[in-house]
Amino acid sequence: MKTHNAIGQMALLAVLCVLFAVILAPLLGQGSSQPPTPAHPWMDRSLSPDRRADLVMEQMTLDEKIGLVHGAGLVGFETTPEEAATGVLARSNGGAGFVPGIPRLGLPDLNMADSAVGVARSGAHGRYSTPLPSTLAEAASWDLRLAHDYGALIGRELRDQGYNMALGGGVNLTREPRNGRNFEYQGEDPILAGRMVAQLIQGVQEQGVIGDIKHYAFNDQETGRHVASVNLDRRVMRETDLLAFEIGVKESNVGAVMCSYNRINGDYACENSYTLNEVLKKAWGFKGFVISDWGGTHSTVKAALAGLDQEQPGSVHFGDALKKAVEAGAVPAARLNDMVHRILRTEFAAGIVDNPPVPRVVDVFGGLEMAQRFAEQGTVLLKNANGQLPLDAGRVKSLAVIGSHADVGVISGGGSGQVDPPGGNAVANAQGNTPGTEADAIWGPGAVWHPSSPLKAIRAKVPKAQVEFADGADLSAAAALARRSAAAIVFVHQPSSEGRDLSLSLPGNQDQLVSAVAAANPRTIVVVESGGPVAMPWIGEVNAVLEAWFPGIRGGEALAAILFGDVNPSAKLPVTFAKSEADLPHPRVPGTDAQEFASIDIGATQPTRQPIPFDIHYSEGLKVGYKWFDAEDKQPLFAFGHGLSYTTFAYSGLQATPKEVTFAVKNTGSRAGAEIAQVYVGLPASTHEPPQRLVAWDKVRLAAGESKRVSLKLDPQLLSIFDVEKNAWDLVPGSYKVLVGGSSRAIALSASVQIP
Ligand code: BGC
């Protein structure tokens, strides 16, 4: 009886369930485990992103449209009282940017996090993200697949933490080697930088996250970034920094472009019709949206008409002011619709509407492994005299490890891209930023050290050897340790951060430290942790130098693997190292004397101190990086493209046409290794170009004794100059030199090709 009753109840329940599923659930739009029937026509995934954006826009009110074209403020920074009153920020995921979605239309919130070298500032939310080596290290790998993996890791960790948009993809050229943000970028060559950043962004976006590329454009130094006007002619613009962006945008289909703080030829980058409307949107066909750097919007009508699509982080210019401008006809409704369309089509294209992030614990162990691989592939062996490296783990009896807190960690880059160190800063009260700089005002004085101890990793390789540490503060103590050790490894570092620039010199007593150690022990190895190039007045005194950049959370382990030869270094410099600042195009960072820093103006309507505007004349023009050293016939400390291996390579058999270059690379040493084979082209003299430009490369992996033929296609645009009159790229007829080798200054093969 009881059983019978139970069966009857179950049957009734089943009928009710079916009834609910078939009739009620679709009406309520919830409760079914089946994918919901598309409630709105724009939820039909078979339609194009543009069509879906159009459909949803038909249903939107003016206020809803305005709500999408600006951020809703930033916790801790100013929001308008009206915005604050809505309380909508409470919905934010806590990242640098938040744009509330429109629930009634099924449009998600946009949650953006800084993510130049990993998801930044997760710690405040109790989350963890993998601190990666700097993107300059990633660029030093010259490995497109690696750049892709790097981006994919960031995209995954963004999603895992509930973000659906990245703020990374920095690709400002290293025009100014003392730029404090070079570590977030991809080096000095537009083709290398553009291709690497495109892969990185593809990797991010394949995870279902909107990617961005920044800072568009010519934010090539931090000094005066809020006020300075970078004045360049159009040919120079298109062939240098803009070319990196062009390749990055076109090859990645990036969703967002962040316009920069500075002015370009007088107009702020976020209200510059030439760079935004004419070049980015018209010439390159960019379909995504332009987002301002934080506090980088300076007007309503001018910015809207020039092509800015979204103000961040607040609504000073694109909130009520824009609504009024649209109502008054000063900004056509069609332009507002274009902004909204660009944002929505990007959301549909990226998949964030159909497939929102589901927070979960990030893959910590997978991330650590990848961070180590990136560091191993990005560390450049600059010098290796007397076969000093690799160290022989079987024979080393004693080692001195000196300086740079190598007992506890590795340094990282500061500013908005800072990834939080797991467990906190490995160095308490670490100093980094100079008082009075914007960096110090916003992010404080400290540099962050990640807890990856080179000392421990080295000891693990040679557990029986005597490996001792000296902090380097006392030069004679360091020298004494070096003297009683079989070899000495000196770690030097240069802190760098957004919001300030640098000198090429290592801070403090580090140059003296290297010299003191080298004088005590001829087998001295220097490991440099820096955001970019540094001068090495002691280069002739030491046997070996490794450039480790900011090597990330497995930096210590990666360095040990290279020092002991478990990994054969294969990276090459994406930037030129000058001997001294006197060899740079500008003896000092332009504007160093002229300007006064704004206090915090991120998101603030009124900077508390008015900075003084000034002009930057980058008189080197086309001659960025190695092109300057080549054209001026200056000998660099280490040339662009330089990097050694524990094996050696030989080049032969060059065949060149205007379309393709073929040659052979042979591993002539006794161990497996990878060579980054580079192709440069010298244009006809009539073009007045610098002597050579990189046009192609390949990373060739070779077993000992192995030889491979490499064929590289030449893209005609990359052989061209930008003709301002025709407003187009021009492949000038004439004789072109084709140069092949292991660096811009180690050309092994050359030929001439004729372009009719
Ligand atoms: C930086 C951007 C960053 C933004 C948001 C700005 O200071 O220049 O790179 O994405 O802040 O944090």
Residues whose N, C-alpha, C, O or C-beta is under 5 A from the ligand:
A	BS01	BGC	A96 D114 L167 D293 W294 S416
